[in-house]
């Protein structure tokens, strides 16, 4: 269990504020079994929507 000290909370807030805003990923990437399965499912759903 990690400690939720006031200092830690402040540091996390500062880190979030400094982080560069990035667009949310449209689909996950990766070569693991789980990722490939999710990509395959996402591709199938996209094909169904397109038609």
C-alpha positions, 0 to 999 in steps of 0.5 A, a space after each residue: 500500500 502506497 502512502 498518500 501523504 500531502 506532499 505526494 498529492 502536491 507532487 502528483 498535481 504538479 506533474 499533471 499540470 506540467 504534462 504535455 496535453 496529448 490526444 487520447 489514443 483511438 486504438 491500443 497498440 502492441 504485440 502481446 496476445 491481449 493487445 492483438 485480441 483487442 485490436 482484432 475486436 476493434 477492427 471487426 467493430 470498425 468494419 461493422 460500423 463502416 458497412 
